[in-house]
Structures are given as structure tokens and as C-alpha cells.
Amino acid sequence: MNSDTRVAWVTGAGSGVGRACATALAEQGWTVALSGRRAPELAETAGLVRAAGGTPIEVPFDVAADDARDLVESIAAATGTDRLDAVILCAGSNTPRRSWSDQSMAEFAAVVQTNLLGVVRSTDAALPGLRSASGVLVVVSSIAGWRPSPGAGVAYSASKAALAPVVRTINDQEADSGVRATLLCPGDIDSDFLSQRPVVPGAAARSAMLAPSDVARSAMFAIDAPRHVRIDELVISPLSQRSF
């Protein structure tokens, strides 16, 4: 690998925001490690990365179950370097059953396993590479983790809100290594994640939402900031989105 090539790792890269972030990185010539549970979708993203000018590395990975350290070692073996210049954690889950009256504790645990523990495990595994590169970590949370969003559900809101102290502790403890972390909290996004809602929005509602590329652009804003600038938290919303 060329010594000037930058290496990124994107989780949830098979669709939606993860795919858009991978494509945005590729447009700047990055080598992008693509992880997600669905190999066919990762292959599609890899094709988009190549077409955009980047170099894809497909590494199927379930943030809720697989060993993140093994995955990071696979990225290092494929790139010939242990550095990670950027890590964007996009993988997430929810359930249609979102209230105390109908939620399943098994589903609650599964959402927390992906949205919180998956981020923590991935961050822990990525930190050595981020330290080597003085890299940037972007954790894609949700507006539901930034302010009350009853419709998002108990498990989702709790797991996303818990990401704020995760990012703050990274910034408090890793600044001497040059590592910068951003908590990115987007509002409603027109993506396949909407299929997990109790009532799936129609075309008119989707047209007013953020596009995955809007979120990717915000992630790149944090990654492209000068090394002495840290974007601690970034909240973006569709113009029409209400507070509740």
C-alpha cells in the first residue's frame, strides 16, 4: 500500500448511511474496509467504492456477535499497516415493538448489543490503529440519543443516549494521541432502516427526510477538519422535523 494512502473502517457498510460514508471516502481516494452482516450487500458497496476511486476491502462482520479485534487484524493484514486514519461506526438496529407495553426483553437486549456494546467493542479494537494515525472516530448515533424521541422506542433511545459518554471519554482520554471523536446525531433518514418502524413511512414522508449522503457529508466534515480541530458533537435534522 502506498504510504500516502489513508485507511478507513466503516461498519454497517452494506446499505444506507454506511454505504454513503464508504462512497464519500472513496471519492477522496481512501482505502475503505467495509464491514456488515450481509456479504452480497457489501459486494455492492465495494463496487461503488471502486467506481468512486477508492480501494475496498470486504470484511463481513456482525458487531453484535463477532470479535472486533480479529476484524481489525484482518484489515491490517490486507493493507499492510496497523493504522486507521478514520473509523465510522454506522451499524445499528431497532425493533417495531418499542413501548413498555409490548417490548420484548430479548429484543431490547439485542438492540443494546448492537447499538451500544457493538460500538464499544469496535472502538476498543480500533483505538490502537487510531492512535497510530492520530485518526478520527465518528460514531453515528441518532437525534433520539440527543433529545427525547418517544417514537424511537425505549431500547433504541437508551442505547443511543449511552453513546454520548463513550465519545466524551475518548476525547478526554485520547487527545494526547491525536485521536478525535465525533458523536453524529442525525434526524430522520430515508434509508432501509425505516423498515424497522411500526408503521413504515410513505413516499411523501420520505421525500422530506435526510438522505444518507447528507449524513455522510457531515461525517466527512469531521474527518476533514484540521488536526487541531475536534468536532465533539454534530446534530443534523430535516428542515421539517419537529422536536417531538
C-alpha positions as CSV (number, residue, x, y, z in Angstrom):
1,M,0.0,0.0,0.0
2,N,1.2,3.5,-0.8
3,S,2.4,5.3,2.3
4,D,0.2,8.2,1.5
5,T,-3.0,6.1,1.3
6,R,-5.4,6.7,4.1
7,V,-7.2,3.7,5.6
8,A,-10.8,3.8,7.0
9,W,-13.1,1.2,8.5
10,V,-16.9,1.6,8.1
11,T,-19.4,-0.6,9.9
12,G,-22.9,-1.1,8.6
13,A,-21.4,-0.5,5.2
14,G,-23.9,-2.7,3.3
15,S,-26.5,0.0,2.9
16,G,-27.8,3.4,4.0
17,V,-25.5,5.7,5.9
18,G,-22.6,3.2,6.0
19,R,-22.7,2.8,2.2
20,A,-22.9,6.5,1.7
21,C,-19.9,7.1,4.0
22,A,-17.9,4.5,2.3
23,T,-18.6,6.1,-1.1
24,A,-17.7,9.6,0.2
25,L,-14.4,8.3,1.5
26,A,-13.7,6.6,-1.9
27,E,-14.2,9.9,-3.7
28,Q,-11.1,11.1,-1.8
29,G,-9.1,8.0,-2.8
30,W,-9.3,6.2,0.6
31,T,-8.8,2.5,1.2
32,V,-12.1,1.5,2.8
33,A,-12.6,-1.6,4.9
34,L,-16.3,-2.4,4.6
35,S,-18.0,-4.5,7.3
36,G,-21.5,-5.7,7.8
37,R,-23.5,-8.8,8.2
38,R,-24.7,-9.3,4.6
39,A,-21.9,-10.3,2.1
40,P,-23.9,-9.6,-1.1
41,E,-24.7,-6.0,0.0
42,L,-21.0,-5.5,1.0
43,A,-20.1,-6.6,-2.5
44,E,-22.4,-4.0,-4.0
45,T,-20.9,-1.3,-1.8
46,A,-17.4,-2.4,-2.8
47,G,-18.4,-1.9,-6.5
48,L,-19.5,1.7,-5.7
49,V,-16.2,2.3,-3.8
50,R,-14.2,1.2,-6.8
51,A,-16.3,3.3,-9.2
52,A,-15.7,6.3,-7.0
53,G,-12.0,5.9,-7.0
54,G,-11.3,4.1,-3.7
55,T,-10.0,0.7,-2.8
56,P,-12.5,-1.6,-1.0
57,I,-11.7,-4.4,1.4
58,E,-14.7,-6.6,2.2
59,V,-14.7,-7.9,5.7
60,P,-18.1,-9.4,6.7
61,F,-18.7,-8.7,10.4
62,D,-21.6,-8.7,12.9
63,V,-20.9,-6.1,15.5
64,A,-23.2,-7.8,18.0
65,A,-21.5,-11.2,17.8
66,D,-18.1,-11.3,16.1
67,D,-14.7,-10.4,17.5
68,A,-13.8,-6.9,16.5
69,R,-10.1,-7.4,17.3
70,D,-10.0,-10.2,14.7
71,L,-11.6,-7.9,12.1
72,V,-9.1,-5.1,12.8
73,E,-6.2,-7.6,12.4
74,S,-7.7,-8.7,9.0
75,I,-7.7,-5.0,7.9
76,A,-4.1,-4.7,8.9
77,A,-3.2,-7.8,7.1
78,A,-5.0,-6.6,3.9
79,T,-3.5,-3.1,4.0
80,G,0.0,-3.9,5.3
81,T,-0.4,-1.3,8.0
82,D,-1.9,-1.2,11.5
83,R,-3.0,2.5,11.1
84,L,-6.6,3.5,10.9
85,D,-7.0,7.1,9.8
86,A,-10.8,7.1,10.2
87,V,-13.4,4.8,11.7
88,I,-17.1,5.4,11.1
89,L,-19.4,3.3,13.1
90,C,-22.8,3.1,11.4
91,A,-24.2,-0.3,12.3
92,G,-27.5,-0.1,14.3
93,S,-30.7,-1.9,14.9
94,N,-34.2,-1.3,16.3
95,T,-37.4,-3.2,16.7
96,P,-41.0,-2.4,15.8
97,R,-42.0,-3.2,19.4
98,R,-40.9,0.0,21.2
99,S,-43.1,0.6,24.3
100,W,-43.1,-0.8,27.8
101,S,-46.5,-2.4,27.0
102,D,-45.3,-4.5,24.1
103,Q,-41.4,-4.7,24.0
104,S,-39.6,-8.0,24.3
105,M,-36.6,-8.1,26.7
106,A,-34.8,-10.3,24.3
107,E,-35.3,-7.7,21.5
108,F,-34.3,-5.0,24.0
109,A,-31.0,-6.8,24.7
110,A,-30.3,-7.3,21.0
111,V,-30.8,-3.6,20.3
112,V,-28.4,-2.7,23.1
113,Q,-25.9,-5.4,22.0
114,T,-25.7,-3.8,18.5
115,N,-26.1,0.0,19.3
116,L,-24.1,0.3,22.4
117,L,-21.9,-2.8,23.0
118,G,-21.1,-3.2,19.3
119,V,-19.8,0.4,19.3
120,V,-17.8,0.0,22.4
121,R,-16.2,-3.3,21.2
122,S,-15.5,-1.8,17.8
123,T,-14.0,1.4,19.3
124,D,-11.8,-0.6,21.7
125,A,-10.5,-2.7,18.9
126,A,-9.9,0.3,16.6
127,L,-8.1,2.5,19.1
128,P,-4.6,1.2,18.6
129,G,-4.9,1.9,14.9
130,L,-6.4,5.3,15.5
131,R,-3.6,6.2,17.9
132,S,-1.0,5.2,15.3
133,A,-2.6,7.5,12.7
134,S,-3.9,10.3,15.0
135,G,-7.2,9.3,13.4
136,V,-10.8,10.3,13.6
137,L,-13.6,8.2,15.1
138,V,-17.2,9.1,14.0
139,V,-19.9,7.4,16.0
140,V,-23.3,7.6,14.2
141,S,-25.9,7.9,16.9
142,S,-29.3,9.5,16.4
143,I,-31.3,12.5,17.3
144,A,-33.1,10.1,19.6
145,G,-29.9,9.9,21.7
146,W,-29.7,13.7,21.8
147,R,-33.2,14.7,22.9
148,P,-36.4,12.8,23.8
149,S,-37.9,11.0,20.9
150,P,-40.7,8.8,22.2
151,G,-41.4,7.2,18.8
152,A,-37.9,5.8,18.6
153,G,-38.5,3.3,21.4
154,V,-37.1,2.5,24.8
155,A,-34.2,0.3,23.8
156,Y,-33.1,2.4,20.9
157,S,-33.3,5.7,22.7
158,A,-31.4,4.3,25.8
159,S,-28.7,2.7,23.7
160,K,-28.1,5.7,21.5
161,A,-28.1,8.1,24.5
162,A,-25.4,6.0,26.1
163,L,-23.1,6.7,23.2
164,A,-22.5,10.3,24.3
165,P,-20.3,9.4,27.3
166,V,-18.5,6.8,25.2
167,V,-17.4,9.6,22.8
168,R,-16.7,12.1,25.5
169,T,-14.4,9.7,27.3
170,I,-12.5,9.0,24.1
171,N,-11.9,12.8,23.6
172,D,-11.0,13.2,27.3
173,Q,-8.5,10.3,27.4
174,E,-7.1,10.1,23.9
175,A,-6.3,13.7,22.9
176,D,-2.6,13.2,23.7
177,S,-2.6,10.5,20.9
178,G,-4.2,12.9,18.5
179,V,-7.4,10.9,18.4
180,R,-10.5,12.9,17.8
181,A,-14.1,11.5,18.2
182,T,-17.4,12.9,16.9
183,L,-20.9,12.0,18.0
184,L,-23.1,12.4,14.9
185,C,-26.8,12.6,15.7
186,P,-29.0,12.7,12.6
187,G,-32.7,13.0,12.4
188,D,-35.0,11.0,10.2
189,I,-33.1,9.4,7.3
190,D,-34.7,7.9,4.1
191,S,-33.0,4.5,4.2
192,D,-33.9,0.9,4.6
193,F,-33.7,1.3,8.4
194,L,-37.2,2.7,8.1
195,S,-38.5,-0.9,7.6
196,Q,-38.0,-1.4,11.3
197,R,-40.6,1.1,12.2
198,P,-44.1,0.0,13.4
199,V,-45.5,2.0,10.5
200,V,-43.2,2.4,7.5
201,P,-43.4,6.0,6.1
202,G,-44.7,6.5,2.6
203,A,-43.0,8.3,-0.3
204,A,-44.2,11.8,0.7
205,A,-42.8,11.5,4.2
206,R,-39.5,10.0,2.9
207,S,-39.0,12.9,0.5
208,A,-38.7,15.3,3.4
209,M,-36.1,13.3,5.3
210,L,-32.3,13.4,5.2
211,A,-30.6,11.4,2.5
212,P,-27.8,9.0,3.6
213,S,-25.4,11.2,1.6
214,D,-26.3,14.2,3.9
215,V,-25.1,12.2,6.9
216,A,-22.0,11.1,5.0
217,R,-21.2,14.7,4.2
218,S,-21.4,15.5,7.9
219,A,-19.1,12.6,8.8
220,M,-16.6,13.8,6.2
221,F,-16.8,17.3,7.7
222,A,-15.5,15.9,11.0
223,I,-12.9,13.7,9.3
224,D,-11.6,16.5,7.1
225,A,-11.3,19.1,9.9
226,P,-7.7,20.3,10.6
227,R,-5.9,18.1,13.1
228,H,-6.2,20.7,15.9
229,V,-10.0,20.9,15.4
230,R,-12.3,18.4,17.0
231,I,-16.0,18.2,16.3
232,D,-17.3,16.8,19.6
233,E,-20.9,16.6,18.6
234,L,-22.9,17.2,15.4
235,V,-26.7,17.2,15.2
236,I,-28.4,17.4,11.8
237,S,-32.1,17.3,11.1
238,P,-34.5,17.6,8.1
239,L,-35.9,21.1,8.0
240,S,-39.4,19.9,8.6
241,Q,-38.7,17.6,11.6
242,R,-40.4,18.5,14.8
243,S,-39.0,18.3,18.3
244,F,-41.4,15.5,19.3
